[in-house]
Amino acid sequence: MAVEPQNIPAWRIAVLGAASVLFLVVVILGVTAWYTFERDLEAQRKTDAAVNAPLLDLQSAQLLNLNNPRWVDRQKQIVAIPIDHAMKKLVAQGLPQLPDPATSTAPSKAVP
């Protein structure tokens, strides 16, 4: 006994195809919305000040070191000053003059 294929109406195939496409679009939009929500939530968590308190403390300590003069080595009288103060001092004093290599009495190093 052989089973003969039945004719399926074209409108049923069209409805099934349209429903499949609609389902696929809904799933894609849902996954995209879920991803966007989770990404924004993660970004908010990373920028939360309470979570990043150690990082903020480190940043403020570094800014304090950069913007205030401090001793590097008291015995050798070496002081670190902020860059903008150093640039103003350099402009006021002028660049240091290096010795002229042509008149220098120091032995030159030969390059092999």
N, C-alpha and C positions, 0 to 999 in steps of 0.2 A: 504494500500500500504506500503510494508516494504522496507526500504532502505538497500541495500546490501553493505557491505564494499568493497572499491576498493583496489586493490593490489597496494602498493607503491613500486616502484623499490628500490632495496637495495642500489644502488649507491647514490640515493637522501638522504637516511637515513645516509649513511656514510659521504656525503658532509656536511649535516646539523650538524652531530656530530663533525666533524673536525672543522667546522667554529665556533661552540660553544666553543670548547676547545681552539682554537686560540684566540677568543674574551676574554675568561676568563684569559688566560695567559697575554694578552695585558693589561687588566684591573689591574691585580695583579702587573705587572711590573710598570705600570703608578702610581698606588697608592704608591708603595714602593719608586719610584723616588721622588714623591711629598713629602712624609714623610721625606725622607733624606734631601731634599732641605730645607724644613721648619725647621728641627732640626738644621742643620748647620747655617741657618739664625738666629735662636734664640740664638745659642751659640755665634755667632759673636756679636749679639746685647748685650748679657750679659757681654762680655769681652771688650766691647768698653770703652776706657778710659774716653770719654766725658760723657757717661752715668753714670759711676761709680766714678765720681770725689769725691763725699762725702766719699765713701768707701776708696779711695786712701788717702784722707786727714786724715781720722781716722787711717789708717794703718801707715802713716808716723808719726803721733803724738804718737802712741803707741811705735813705734821703737825708737823715740826720748826719750821717758820715760825709755825704757829698756836699752838703750845704753849710757846714760849720768847720772852722779850723780845729785841728786836733793834733796831739803829739803822735808821731810815728815812733820816734826813739828819743827819749828825753836826754839820755847820756850823750848822744851824738848831736843833740840840738836840731833834730829833723822834725819839721812841722808840715802837715798836709793842710793846704788851704783850698777853698773852693775854686773851681776852674775860672769862673768869671772874675774873681779877685786876682788870680794869677795872670790872666790876660790883661787886666787893667794895669797891673804892676809891670808887666813886660812892655806894654806900650809906653808907660811913663819912663822906664829906665832905658829902653832900647834893647835891641838884640845883643847878646854877648858876641865879642869879636873872637873868632877862632884864629890860631896862628897860621900864617901862610906856609903851606907845605914846601914851597920852593926855598924859603929861608930857614926852615926848621933844621935844628941840629940833631934831632932824634934820628936814630938809624931806621931806615925804611926796611920793610919786610919784602923780601923777594918772593915773587909768585912763581912757582915752578911751572 
